[in-house]
């Protein structure tokens, strides 16, 4: 892994725990993301002082022996893709990202990697947009 030190975008964000996930909202930029527990741990630990290797150590208390380089890199790639990392890490080429996912799946199996450890970041519609979409869908039913 590189010696870069990722920095999470946290300015003007409001966070809340929802069903074990972390919901991150930035009304100023219209950004809303939902991070599963392993992605949330990586995002919170990206303070500019830790390298990706250090981030593996940050995941260890939560995931034990499942915390590894591939997990951190998958999380960082997703966080960058969703605009949650400001600097210190450049998203890898798709071939490198696929290799990390394949190695992880081989080690833990699909069910284990998906249900327990695989970092997942979901981009969601901002609440105002979601409300207007719901209202539009309700009107379409008439």
Backbone as ProteinMPNN parsed JSONL, in Angstrom:
{"seq_chain_A": "XXXXXXXXXXXXXXXXXXXXXXXXXXXXXXXXXXXXXXXXXXXXXXXXXXXXXXXXXXXXXXXXXXXXXXXXXXXXXXXXXXXXXXXXXXXXXXXXXXXXXXXXXXXXXXXXXXXXXXXXXXXXXXXXXXXXXXXXXXXXXX", "coords_chain_A": {"N_chain_A": [[0.846, -1.189, 0.0], [0.318, 2.291, -0.446], [2.053, 5.186, 0.937], [0.353, 7.25, 1.373], [-1.858, 9.525, 3.088], [-4.988, 9.461, 3.772], [-7.64, 11.898, 3.862], [-10.676, 12.494, 5.303], [-13.685, 13.952, 4.119], [-15.356, 16.075, 6.121], [-16.384, 18.494, 6.856], [-19.171, 20.471, 7.495], [-20.837, 18.281, 7.631], [-23.467, 16.209, 8.789], [-23.992, 13.537, 10.894], [-25.568, 10.386, 11.539], [-26.539, 7.465, 13.301], [-28.124, 4.741, 11.823], [-29.911, 1.913, 11.934], [-27.545, 0.413, 12.464], [-25.813, 1.365, 10.522], [-23.936, 4.211, 9.273], [-25.193, 7.287, 8.526], [-24.414, 9.898, 6.451], [-24.723, 13.273, 5.944], [-24.64, 16.116, 3.864], [-25.915, 18.96, 3.463], [-25.271, 21.314, 2.158], [-23.876, 20.581, -0.164], [-25.624, 18.783, -1.222], [-25.27, 16.077, -0.657], [-25.728, 12.808, 0.364], [-24.919, 9.933, 2.049], [-24.765, 6.473, 2.884], [-23.054, 4.495, 5.083], [-21.795, 1.293, 5.701], [-20.864, -0.533, 8.735], [-18.003, -1.229, 8.566], [-17.037, 0.438, 6.496], [-17.654, 2.889, 7.654], [-15.937, 2.948, 9.873], [-13.446, 3.125, 8.578], [-13.769, 5.584, 7.211], [-14.114, 7.402, 9.376], [-11.605, 7.169, 10.507], [-9.905, 8.352, 8.722], [-8.043, 10.781, 9.015], [-5.898, 12.153, 8.08], [-3.57, 11.543, 9.344], [-3.067, 8.884, 9.253], [-1.814, 6.144, 7.395], [-2.847, 3.928, 4.694], [-2.076, 1.383, 5.667], [-2.089, 1.854, 8.424], [-4.782, 2.211, 8.741], [-5.76, -0.362, 8.516], [-5.119, -1.336, 11.032], [-6.907, 0.248, 12.487], [-9.315, -0.931, 11.822], [-9.125, -3.443, 12.969], [-10.013, -3.797, 15.768], [-12.798, -3.926, 15.392], [-13.225, -5.867, 13.376], [-11.424, -7.908, 13.78], [-9.427, -10.645, 12.764], [-10.312, -10.412, 10.159], [-9.839, -7.9, 9.2], [-7.985, -6.31, 6.78], [-5.598, -5.399, 4.191], [-6.917, -5.424, 1.662], [-9.596, -4.942, 2.36], [-9.466, -2.322, 3.415], [-8.577, -0.879, 1.169], [-10.706, -1.294, -0.619], [-12.727, 0.022, 0.775], [-11.663, 2.657, 0.8], [-11.609, 3.209, -1.973], [-14.384, 3.222, -2.523], [-15.208, 5.32, -0.835], [-13.841, 7.51, -1.95], [-15.039, 7.503, -4.48], [-17.617, 8.332, -3.82], [-17.189, 10.891, -2.97], [-16.276, 11.36, -0.37], [-13.698, 11.45, 0.566], [-11.232, 13.834, 0.741], [-8.534, 14.285, 0.073], [-5.243, 12.747, -0.256], [-5.537, 10.155, -1.083], [-5.827, 8.377, -4.04], [-8.229, 7.054, -6.158], [-8.059, 3.687, -7.17], [-7.174, 1.944, -10.231], [-9.762, 0.275, -12.099], [-9.152, -2.482, -12.542], [-7.351, -3.137, -10.48], [-8.989, -2.706, -8.267], [-10.935, -4.678, -8.68], [-9.356, -6.955, -8.342], [-8.744, -6.809, -5.588], [-11.319, -7.201, -4.508], [-11.859, -9.798, -5.46], [-9.838, -11.286, -4.151], [-10.622, -10.909, -1.511], [-13.168, -12.13, -1.498], [-12.419, -14.755, -2.06], [-11.043, -15.413, 0.281], [-12.98, -15.147, 2.377], [-15.398, -16.054, 1.408], [-18.504, -15.538, -0.319], [-20.835, -15.01, 1.274], [-19.731, -14.464, 3.827], [-17.96, -12.294, 3.332], [-19.681, -10.367, 2.307], [-21.804, -10.075, 4.197], [-20.52, -9.602, 6.636], [-18.029, -8.151, 6.507], [-17.358, -6.684, 4.101], [-16.742, -3.488, 2.99], [-19.187, -1.057, 2.42], [-20.519, 1.643, 0.659], [-23.24, 3.591, 0.178], [-24.684, 5.796, -2.064], [-27.214, 8.12, -1.626], [-30.388, 9.695, -2.32], [-30.751, 13.159, -1.54], [-32.614, 14.229, 1.38], [-34.661, 16.19, 0.733], [-34.993, 15.831, -2.012], [-35.679, 13.131, -2.032], [-38.118, 13.279, -0.671], [-39.619, 14.774, -2.523], [-39.639, 13.014, -4.659], [-41.065, 10.888, -3.531], [-43.503, 12.198, -3.124], [-44.195, 12.768, -5.755], [-44.435, 10.164, -6.752], [-46.604, 9.326, -5.232], [-48.613, 10.98, -6.214], [-48.745, 10.007, -8.791], [-50.087, 7.684, -8.487], [-52.758, 8.307, -8.459]], "CA_chain_A": [[0.0, 0.0, 0.0], [1.072, 3.541, -0.517], [2.235, 5.913, 2.179], [-0.572, 8.375, 1.428], [-2.623, 9.673, 4.326], [-6.304, 9.967, 3.351], [-8.364, 12.844, 4.71], [-12.117, 12.412, 5.071], [-14.466, 15.186, 4.042], [-16.258, 16.082, 7.268], [-16.923, 19.839, 7.058], [-20.606, 20.68, 7.303], [-21.579, 17.018, 7.605], [-24.236, 15.745, 9.937], [-24.011, 12.075, 10.858], [-26.451, 9.718, 12.49], [-26.583, 6.013, 13.209], [-29.418, 4.228, 11.398], [-29.881, 0.459, 11.762], [-26.173, -0.067, 12.465], [-25.025, 2.069, 9.517], [-23.722, 5.629, 9.51], [-25.714, 8.133, 7.46], [-23.642, 11.131, 6.376], [-25.46, 14.249, 5.128], [-24.062, 17.432, 3.63], [-26.978, 19.696, 2.774], [-24.667, 22.346, 1.315], [-23.508, 20.001, -1.458], [-26.648, 17.827, -1.629], [-24.671, 14.754, -0.57], [-26.166, 11.919, 1.432], [-24.378, 8.589, 1.868], [-24.945, 5.528, 3.978], [-21.859, 3.669, 5.193], [-21.938, 0.177, 6.625], [-19.919, -0.344, 9.84], [-16.574, -1.23, 8.225], [-16.757, 1.665, 5.738], [-17.723, 4.007, 8.605], [-14.705, 2.952, 10.668], [-12.369, 3.645, 7.734], [-14.024, 7.015, 6.98], [-13.837, 8.145, 10.612], [-10.172, 7.097, 10.808], [-9.156, 9.099, 7.697], [-7.84, 12.118, 9.571], [-4.681, 12.71, 7.529], [-2.399, 11.081, 10.089], [-2.927, 7.439, 9.084], [-1.639, 5.556, 6.074], [-3.763, 2.78, 4.557], [-1.662, 0.314, 6.593], [-2.584, 2.229, 9.749], [-6.242, 2.026, 8.735], [-6.0, -1.787, 8.809], [-5.104, -1.421, 12.498], [-8.142, 0.864, 12.989], [-10.416, -1.883, 11.605], [-8.906, -4.684, 13.707], [-10.897, -3.998, 16.921], [-14.157, -4.25, 14.949], [-13.309, -7.038, 12.505], [-10.444, -8.924, 14.146], [-8.545, -11.124, 11.698], [-10.862, -10.09, 8.841], [-9.322, -6.591, 8.776], [-6.777, -6.457, 5.985], [-5.313, -4.388, 3.179], [-7.964, -5.392, 0.641], [-10.777, -4.295, 2.918], [-9.215, -0.887, 3.512], [-8.517, -0.31, -0.176], [-12.073, -1.308, -1.147], [-13.433, 1.112, 1.456], [-11.142, 3.938, 0.31], [-12.094, 3.405, -3.34], [-15.801, 3.606, -2.452], [-15.31, 6.635, -0.201], [-13.412, 8.485, -2.956], [-16.078, 7.531, -5.523], [-18.776, 9.067, -3.309], [-16.798, 12.237, -2.576], [-16.099, 11.459, 1.08], [-12.275, 11.626, 0.851], [-10.84, 15.072, 0.056], [-7.173, 14.174, -0.46], [-4.416, 11.735, 0.39], [-5.748, 8.835, -1.677], [-6.407, 8.389, -5.381], [-8.939, 5.818, -6.481], [-7.261, 2.782, -7.992], [-7.725, 1.509, -11.51], [-10.781, -0.774, -11.904], [-8.564, -3.83, -12.487], [-6.797, -3.318, -9.136], [-10.13, -2.805, -7.345], [-11.538, -6.015, -8.869], [-8.449, -7.926, -7.74], [-8.96, -6.767, -4.133], [-12.608, -7.841, -4.221], [-11.729, -11.248, -5.696], [-9.046, -11.875, -3.059], [-11.457, -10.888, -0.306], [-14.197, -13.156, -1.652], [-11.775, -16.07, -1.929], [-10.696, -15.656, 1.683], [-14.11, -15.229, 3.3], [-16.608, -16.533, 0.762], [-19.443, -14.467, -0.641], [-21.696, -14.67, 2.409], [-18.934, -13.865, 4.889], [-17.44, -10.986, 2.923], [-20.774, -9.427, 2.108], [-22.597, -9.845, 5.403], [-19.773, -9.216, 7.828], [-16.88, -7.269, 6.424], [-17.167, -5.899, 2.888], [-17.16, -2.101, 3.167], [-20.171, -0.623, 1.429], [-20.954, 3.034, 0.733], [-24.374, 3.827, -0.706], [-25.096, 7.179, -2.292], [-28.675, 8.187, -1.602], [-30.943, 11.006, -2.668], [-30.922, 14.051, -0.393], [-33.972, 14.135, 1.909], [-35.628, 17.022, 0.014], [-35.253, 15.169, -3.277], [-36.405, 11.9, -1.743], [-39.49, 13.656, -0.349], [-40.312, 15.18, -3.736], [-39.851, 11.808, -5.446], [-42.175, 10.184, -2.893], [-44.73, 12.95, -3.395], [-44.501, 12.576, -7.171], [-44.913, 8.794, -6.905], [-47.939, 9.249, -4.645], [-49.53, 11.609, -7.158], [-48.859, 9.169, -9.977], [-51.02, 6.592, -8.184], [-54.143, 8.767, -8.62]], "C_chain_A": [[0.88, 1.238, 0.0], [1.181, 4.193, 0.853], [1.33, 7.12, 2.288], [-1.342, 8.359, 2.743], [-3.97, 10.306, 3.99], [-6.934, 10.895, 4.386], [-9.84, 12.791, 4.327], [-12.724, 13.805, 4.998], [-15.484, 15.139, 5.18], [-16.896, 17.445, 7.509], [-18.393, 19.883, 6.681], [-21.419, 19.389, 7.223], [-22.323, 16.801, 8.909], [-24.283, 14.234, 9.814], [-25.014, 11.547, 11.865], [-26.418, 8.223, 12.239], [-28.002, 5.592, 12.847], [-29.268, 2.737, 11.135], [-28.459, -0.091, 11.648], [-25.265, 0.578, 11.435], [-24.865, 3.529, 9.927], [-24.238, 6.399, 8.307], [-25.008, 9.474, 7.565], [-24.383, 12.077, 5.442], [-24.702, 15.571, 5.064], [-25.071, 18.203, 2.799], [-26.417, 20.733, 1.816], [-24.349, 21.825, -0.089], [-24.535, 18.982, -1.95], [-26.165, 16.393, -1.595], [-25.244, 14.0, 0.616], [-25.642, 10.534, 1.112], [-24.646, 7.762, 3.112], [-23.756, 4.579, 3.962], [-22.133, 2.512, 6.139], [-20.828, 0.289, 7.673], [-18.443, -0.335, 9.444], [-16.187, -0.002, 7.409], [-16.758, 2.878, 6.668], [-16.457, 4.095, 9.442], [-13.554, 3.537, 9.847], [-12.546, 5.145, 7.531], [-13.676, 7.855, 8.213], [-12.342, 8.201, 10.915], [-9.315, 7.88, 9.807], [-9.002, 10.552, 8.132], [-6.561, 12.785, 9.061], [-3.426, 12.291, 8.27], [-2.114, 9.605, 9.854], [-2.727, 7.067, 7.612], [-2.679, 4.448, 5.92], [-3.371, 1.606, 5.459], [-2.152, 0.594, 8.009], [-4.091, 2.019, 9.843], [-6.615, 0.562, 8.957], [-6.058, -1.964, 10.32], [-6.368, -0.819, 13.104], [-9.336, -0.074, 12.84], [-10.322, -3.122, 12.49], [-9.803, -4.843, 14.934], [-12.319, -4.407, 16.518], [-14.219, -5.593, 14.231], [-12.316, -8.144, 12.837], [-9.589, -9.331, 12.966], [-9.065, -10.84, 10.283], [-10.367, -8.737, 8.324], [-8.034, -6.813, 8.003], [-6.682, -5.356, 4.932], [-6.424, -4.286, 2.135], [-9.213, -4.68, 1.135], [-10.617, -2.778, 2.971], [-9.22, -0.249, 2.128], [-9.895, -0.271, -0.839], [-12.865, -0.151, -0.532], [-12.974, 2.467, 0.927], [-11.612, 4.221, -1.114], [-13.55, 3.871, -3.336], [-15.978, 5.003, -1.855], [-14.894, 7.745, -1.173], [-14.492, 8.635, -4.027], [-17.279, 8.362, -5.104], [-18.429, 10.458, -2.77], [-16.58, 12.43, -1.092], [-14.64, 11.536, 1.516], [-11.815, 12.847, 0.054], [-9.458, 14.989, -0.566], [-6.453, 13.038, 0.243], [-4.61, 10.337, -0.144], [-6.401, 9.017, -3.036], [-7.028, 7.026, -5.645], [-8.087, 4.98, -7.428], [-7.937, 2.489, -9.322], [-8.738, 0.393, -11.251], [-10.198, -2.184, -11.804], [-7.985, -4.12, -11.1], [-7.916, -3.466, -8.109], [-10.782, -4.179, -7.453], [-10.675, -7.091, -8.231], [-8.627, -7.969, -6.222], [-10.252, -7.467, -3.758], [-12.529, -9.353, -4.409], [-10.952, -11.912, -4.571], [-9.871, -11.958, -1.781], [-12.518, -11.984, -0.366], [-13.605, -14.557, -1.536], [-11.485, -16.401, -0.471], [-11.918, -15.924, 2.553], [-15.357, -15.846, 2.704], [-17.576, -15.374, 0.585], [-20.273, -14.048, 0.562], [-20.913, -13.966, 3.506], [-18.46, -12.468, 4.546], [-18.549, -9.962, 2.805], [-21.463, -9.081, 3.418], [-21.789, -9.248, 6.542], [-18.786, -8.094, 7.583], [-16.844, -6.326, 5.236], [-17.651, -4.471, 3.09], [-18.108, -1.681, 2.038], [-20.563, 0.816, 1.715], [-22.07, 3.184, -0.284], [-24.578, 5.321, -0.855], [-26.607, 7.188, -2.322], [-29.114, 9.582, -1.999], [-31.024, 11.868, -1.421], [-32.367, 14.003, 0.086], [-34.992, 14.963, 1.136], [-35.997, 16.378, -1.318], [-36.046, 13.893, -3.057], [-37.861, 12.201, -1.43], [-40.261, 14.029, -1.607], [-40.562, 13.987, -4.646], [-40.997, 11.009, -4.876], [-43.493, 10.877, -3.184], [-45.154, 12.748, -4.849], [-45.059, 11.161, -7.406], [-46.316, 8.64, -6.35], [-48.974, 9.867, -5.577], [-49.749, 10.76, -8.39], [-49.842, 8.03, -9.754], [-52.466, 7.003, -8.402], [-54.598, 8.661, -10.037]], "O_chain_A": [[2.042, 1.201, 0.404], [0.496, 3.807, 1.801], [1.503, 7.94, 3.19], [-1.459, 7.332, 3.412], [-4.09, 11.53, 3.928], [-6.788, 10.713, 5.595], [-10.202, 13.016, 3.173], [-12.323, 14.714, 5.725], [-16.362, 14.276, 5.205], [-17.848, 17.55, 8.282], [-18.785, 19.368, 5.634], [-22.571, 19.41, 6.789], [-21.853, 17.17, 9.986], [-24.582, 13.707, 8.742], [-25.278, 12.165, 12.897], [-26.284, 7.774, 11.1], [-28.967, 6.025, 13.478], [-28.566, 2.342, 10.205], [-28.199, -0.967, 10.823], [-24.054, 0.36, 11.468], [-25.565, 4.019, 10.813], [-23.771, 6.188, 7.188], [-25.001, 10.109, 8.621], [-24.646, 11.738, 4.288], [-24.196, 16.071, 6.069], [-25.078, 18.108, 1.571], [-27.015, 21.005, 0.775], [-24.529, 22.534, -1.079], [-24.333, 18.374, -3.001], [-26.594, 15.573, -2.408], [-25.243, 14.501, 1.741], [-25.89, 10.011, 0.025], [-24.739, 8.277, 4.226], [-23.481, 3.934, 2.95], [-22.64, 2.71, 7.243], [-19.933, 1.122, 7.523], [-17.692, 0.501, 9.947], [-15.105, 0.548, 7.614], [-15.955, 3.794, 6.492], [-15.954, 5.19, 9.696], [-12.777, 4.346, 10.353], [-11.585, 5.902, 7.662], [-13.023, 8.893, 8.101], [-11.864, 9.166, 11.512], [-8.117, 8.051, 10.03], [-9.732, 11.434, 7.679], [-6.179, 13.85, 9.544], [-2.321, 12.651, 7.861], [-1.042, 9.117, 10.211], [-3.383, 7.603, 6.719], [-3.323, 4.065, 6.896], [-4.246, 0.904, 5.964], [-2.58, -0.32, 8.714], [-4.611, 1.687, 10.909], [-7.669, 0.272, 9.523], [-6.936, -2.656, 10.835], [-6.857, -1.31, 14.121], [-10.268, -0.022, 13.643], [-11.331, -3.783, 12.736], [-10.325, -5.937, 15.142], [-12.97, -5.16, 17.242], [-15.148, -6.371, 14.444], [-12.365, -9.214, 12.231], [-9.077, -8.477, 12.242], [-8.328, -11.013, 9.311], [-10.469, -8.462, 7.129], [-7.099, -7.431, 8.511], [-7.565, -4.507, 4.806], [-6.827, -3.183, 1.764], [-9.818, -3.9, 0.4], [-11.534, -2.04, 2.611], [-9.809, 0.815, 1.94], [-10.213, 0.686, -1.545], [-13.581, 0.564, -1.232], [-13.8, 3.332, 0.637], [-11.974, 5.354, -1.429], [-13.911, 4.801, -4.058], [-16.809, 5.779, -2.326], [-15.525, 8.802, -1.213], [-14.822, 9.749, -4.434], [-17.896, 9.025, -5.938], [-19.279, 11.125, -2.18], [-16.687, 13.552, -0.595], [-14.362, 11.673, 2.708], [-11.984, 12.894, -1.165], [-9.229, 15.564, -1.63], [-6.962, 12.445, 1.194], [-3.921, 9.414, 0.289], [-7.402, 9.722, -3.169], [-6.423, 5.986, -5.385], [-7.476, 5.499, -8.362], [-9.124, 2.758, -9.505], [-8.592, -0.358, -10.286], [-10.714, -3.002, -11.042], [-8.116, -5.238, -10.601], [-7.801, -4.265, -7.18], [-11.142, -4.778, -6.44], [-11.197, -8.038, -7.642], [-8.657, -9.05, -5.634], [-10.287, -8.241, -2.801], [-13.075, -10.107, -3.603], [-11.344, -12.973, -4.084], [-9.823, -12.955, -1.061], [-12.737, -12.688, 0.619], [-14.235, -15.449, -0.969], [-11.661, -17.541, -0.042], [-11.897, -16.834, 3.381], [-16.3, -16.139, 3.44], [-17.471, -14.353, 1.265], [-20.402, -12.856, 0.84], [-21.384, -12.973, 4.06], [-18.545, -11.558, 5.371], [-18.362, -8.802, 3.173], [-21.679, -7.905, 3.711], [-22.318, -8.466, 7.332], [-18.713, -7.163, 8.384], [-16.318, -5.222, 5.377], [-18.838, -4.252, 3.334], [-17.845, -1.927, 0.861], [-20.893, 1.174, 2.846], [-21.871, 2.932, -1.472], [-24.639, 6.038, 0.144], [-27.219, 6.345, -2.978], [-28.321, 10.523, -2.014], [-31.335, 11.359, -0.344], [-33.266, 13.761, -0.719], [-36.1, 14.482, 0.899], [-37.164, 16.373, -1.711], [-36.979, 13.601, -3.805], [-38.751, 11.471, -1.866], [-41.423, 13.653, -1.756], [-41.581, 13.939, -5.334], [-41.827, 10.498, -5.628], [-44.494, 10.216, -3.462], [-46.338, 12.576, -5.135], [-46.021, 10.977, -8.152], [-47.134, 7.915, -6.917], [-50.08, 9.345, -5.717], [-50.831, 10.789, -8.976], [-50.374, 7.469, -10.712], [-53.332, 6.136, -8.522], [-55.738, 9.006, -10.347]]}, "name": "protein", "num_of_chains": 1, "seq": "XXXXXXXXXXXXXXXXXXXXXXXXXXXXXXXXXXXXXXXXXXXXXXXXXXXXXXXXXXXXXXXXXXXXXXXXXXXXXXXXXXXXXXXXXXXXXXXXXXXXXXXXXXXXXXXXXXXXXXXXXXXXXXXXXXXXXXXXXXXXXX"}
